[in-house]
């Protein structure tokens, strides 16, 4: 089968983009996971982790719970209104 001249060039350019996208993905993944698990949780971070674990187990995603009690308190460093 005879292919037009531009068809093989288009295939090669698409292959290069896929490799570039894969390289960017690997770099971003490495940057995000570089220090994952590197240190202990500080302050009240453990409360957030416990709440997230319980939310994942129960499937209740709207109101976080801490030791089976609904909790709506925000951490001190959070952004947004303090009444939320």
DRENKEGU-27954 format. One line per 2 residues: their letters; for each residue x, y, z of N, C-alpha, C. Coordinates in steps of 0.1 Angstrom, whole numbers, plus 2048, in hexadecimal, padded with zeros to 3 digits. Atoms other than C-alpha are relative to their C-alpha. Layout:
<nodes>
A	X,Y,Z,X,Y,Z,X,Y,Z; ...
</nodes>
This chain:
<nodes>
XX	808,7F4,800,800,800,800,809,80C,800; 7F9,7F4,801,80D,822,7F7,7FA,80B,809
XX	805,7F6,7F7,80B,83C,812,804,80E,7FC; 7FC,7F3,803,80A,861,80E,80D,804,807
XX	7F3,7FC,7F9,82B,873,817,7FE,805,80E; 803,7FA,7F3,81C,885,835,7FC,7F6,80A
XX	806,809,7F7,80D,866,845,80B,7FA,809; 7F6,805,7F8,82E,857,851,806,80A,80A
XX	7FB,7F6,7F7,83A,878,85F,7F6,803,80B; 80A,7FE,7F6,819,87C,872,801,7F5,80B
XX	7FE,80B,7F6,81E,85A,882,80C,802,809; 7F4,7FE,7F9,841,862,88C,7FF,80B,80A
XX	802,7F4,7F7,837,884,89B,7F7,7FC,80C; 809,805,7F6,81B,873,8AF,807,7F7,80A
XX	7F8,809,7F7,833,859,8BD,809,808,809; 7F7,7F8,7F8,84B,874,8C9,7F8,807,80B
XX	809,7F9,7F6,82E,886,8DB,7FD,7F6,80B; 803,80A,7F6,825,866,8ED,80C,7FE,809
XX	7F4,802,7F8,849,862,8F9,802,80D,809; 7FF,7F3,7F8,84A,887,904,7F6,800,80B
XX	80B,800,7F5,829,883,917,804,7F6,80B; 7FC,80A,7F6,836,863,928,80C,805,808
XX	7F5,7FA,7F8,856,875,932,7FC,80A,80A; 806,7F6,7F7,843,892,940,7F9,7FA,80C
XX	808,807,7F6,82C,87A,953,80A,7FA,80B; 7F7,807,7F7,84A,867,962,807,80B,809
XX	7FA,7F5,7F8,85B,888,96D,7F7,805,80A; 809,7FB,7F7,83C,895,97D,7FD,7F6,80B
XX	802,80B,7F6,835,874,98E,80B,7FF,80A; 7F5,801,7F7,858,873,99C,801,80C,809
XX	7FF,7F4,7F8,856,897,9A8,7F5,7FF,80B; 80B,801,7F6,835,890,9BA,802,7F5,80A
XX	7FE,80B,7F6,83F,86F,9CA,80E,7FF,806; 7F2,800,7FB,863,878,9D2,801,7FE,80F
XX	7FF,801,7F2,85E,87C,9F7,7F4,7F9,807; 80C,806,7FA,83E,868,9FC,805,7F5,80A
XX	7FD,809,7F5,841,856,A1D,80E,803,806; 7F3,7FC,7FB,861,868,A25,801,804,80F
XX	800,7FC,7F2,858,875,A47,7F3,7FE,807; 80C,802,7F8,83F,872,A63,7F6,80B,7FE
XX	80A,7F6,801,81F,885,A64,801,80A,80B; 7FE,7F6,7F6,821,8A6,A77,7F3,806,805
XX	80B,7F9,7FA,808,8B7,A8E,7F3,7F7,7FF; 80D,808,801,7E4,8AC,A85,7FE,7FA,7F3
XX	801,807,80D,7EC,89D,A63,7FB,7F2,801; 805,80D,7FE,7E5,87B,A71,7F1,7FF,800
XX	80F,800,7FF,7C1,885,A78,7FA,800,7F1; 805,800,80E,7BD,88D,A53,801,7F3,7F9
XX	7FD,80D,806,7CC,86C,A49,7F6,7F5,805; 80A,809,7FB,7B5,859,A60,7F2,802,7FA
XX	80D,7FD,806,797,86B,A53,7FF,7FC,7F2; 800,804,80E,7A0,865,A2F,7FF,7F0,7FF
XX	801,80E,800,7A5,840,A37,7F2,7FB,803; 80E,804,7FD,783,83D,A47,7F6,804,7F5
XX	809,7FC,80B,773,850,A2A,801,7F6,7F5; 7FD,80A,80A,783,837,A12,7F9,7F3,803
XX	806,80D,7FC,777,819,A26,7F1,800,800; 80F,7FF,7FE,753,825,A2C,7F9,805,7F3
XX	806,7FB,80C,74D,836,A0B,7F8,80E,802; 806,7F4,7FC,740,855,A1D,809,80C,7FD
XX	7F6,7F7,805,751,871,A0A,7FC,80F,803; 805,7F3,7FE,73C,890,A14,805,806,80D
XX	7FC,7FB,7F3,742,894,A39,80B,7F7,806; 7F6,808,7FA,763,888,A47,7FD,7FC,80E
XX	803,805,7F3,762,873,A66,80E,7FC,806; 7F4,804,7F8,77D,86E,A81,7FB,7F8,80B
XX	804,809,7F6,778,850,A96,7F0,7FF,801; 80F,802,802,753,84C,A8A,7F9,80C,805
XX	807,7F4,7FC,74B,870,A94,802,80A,7F4; 7FE,7F6,80B,744,88A,A79,809,80C,805
XX	7F8,7F5,7FC,75E,8A5,A79,801,80A,7F4; 800,7F5,80A,75D,8C6,A66,80A,80A,803
XX	7F6,7F6,7FD,77A,8D8,A76,80B,800,7F5; 7F6,7FE,80A,794,8E6,A5F,80E,801,807
XX	7F3,7FE,7FA,7B9,8E6,A65,804,80E,800; 7FC,7F2,7FE,7CA,906,A6F,806,806,7F4
XX	7FA,7FB,80C,7DD,90A,A4F,7F7,800,7F3; 809,801,80C,7BF,906,A38,7FC,80D,7FA
XX	804,7F4,807,7B4,91F,A1F,7F1,800,800; 80E,7FF,801,791,92C,A1C,7FA,806,80D
XX	806,7FA,7F4,777,939,A35,801,7F7,80C; 7FF,808,7F4,77A,92E,A59,7F3,7FA,804
XX	80D,805,7FC,755,927,A5C,7FC,7F3,7F8; 804,80B,808,755,90C,A42,804,7F3,806
</nodes>
